[in-house]
Amino acid sequence: MRNTITILGNPYDVIYQKGLTDVGDNTVHGVINFTDRKVLVNLDSPPFIQRETVLHEVIHGILHHSGLVEIIESETDEAIVRAITSGLSVLGLHNAITKGNDE
């Protein structure tokens, strides 16, 4: 399944695939690739985790394209992204940005 989402004016393909891993070969729920402008989401994750993962990666994209990642450390960046994701998920925004992607 493939969709497109725009992050601060930058189009990203959202691609759902099985067996998603990071560079260390660890299983992950999702990854954002700023160079290729892709958000990869693990199809092996439950649908509600997939939706939350898209939101999580979009927030990484917002921090990246706004330039804020240049002034905060990686661990702080991840903590901020997790906190915002949790707060927005409670409001149901993870469903709004991925509407219709429960296949």
C-alpha positions in Angstrom: 0.0 0.0 0.0 1.3 3.5 -0.9 0.0 6.9 0.0 1.4 10.4 0.0 1.5 12.9 2.8 2.9 16.5 2.8 5.2 17.6 5.6 5.8 21.4 5.7 5.4 21.5 1.9 7.5 18.4 1.2 5.7 15.4 -0.3 6.5 12.0 1.3 5.5 8.6 0.0 4.0 6.5 2.9 4.9 2.9 2.2 3.7 -0.1 4.2 6.0 -3.1 4.1 6.5 -6.3 6.1 9.7 -7.0 8.0 10.9 -3.4 8.5 14.3 -3.1 10.2 16.7 -0.2 10.9 20.4 0.0 10.0 21.2 -2.3 12.9 18.8 -4.9 11.6 16.4 -4.3 14.6 12.7 -4.6 13.9 11.1 -1.2 14.0 7.5 0.2 13.6 8.6 2.9 11.2 11.3 5.0 9.7 11.4 8.3 7.9 14.0 8.8 5.1 14.5 12.5 4.5 16.7 12.0 1.4 14.2 9.8 -0.5 11.2 11.4 1.1 9.7 8.2 2.3 7.9 7.1 5.5 8.2 3.4 5.9 5.7 1.6 8.1 5.9 -2.0 9.3 2.9 -4.0 8.2 3.7 -6.6 10.9 2.7 -4.0 13.5 -1.0 -3.9 14.5 -3.1 -1.3 12.6 -3.4 1.1 15.6 0.5 1.1 15.9 0.8 1.7 12.2 -1.4 4.8 12.5 0.5 6.1 15.5 3.8 5.3 13.7 2.8 7.5 10.7 2.1 10.4 13.1 5.4 9.8 14.9 7.4 9.9 11.7 5.5 13.0 10.5 6.5 14.8 13.7 10.1 13.8 13.0 9.6 15.3 9.6 8.2 18.5 11.0 11.2 18.9 13.3 13.6 18.2 10.4 12.1 20.6 7.9 11.6 23.3 10.5 15.3 23.2 11.3 14.8 22.4 14.9 16.8 19.1 14.7 19.8 21.3 14.2 19.6 22.7 17.7 18.5 19.6 19.7 20.3 16.4 20.3 19.1 13.1 18.9 17.9 11.7 22.3 16.0 14.9 23.0 14.5 14.9 19.5 13.1 11.3 20.1 11.8 12.3 23.5 10.0 15.3 22.1 8.6 13.3 19.2 7.3 10.5 21.6 5.7 13.1 23.9 3.9 14.9 21.0 2.8 11.6 19.4 1.3 10.4 22.7 -0.5 13.7 23.2 -1.9 13.9 19.7 -2.9 10.2 19.6 -5.1 10.8 22.6 -6.9 13.4 20.6 -7.3 10.9 17.7 -5.1 12.8 15.3 -3.2 9.6 14.4 -6.5 8.4 12.9 -7.1 11.7 11.0 -3.8 11.6 9.1 -4.1 8.0 8.1 -7.9 7.8 7.4 -8.7 4.8 5.2 -5.3 3.1 5.6 -6.4 0.1 7.7 -6.0 -2.5 4.9 
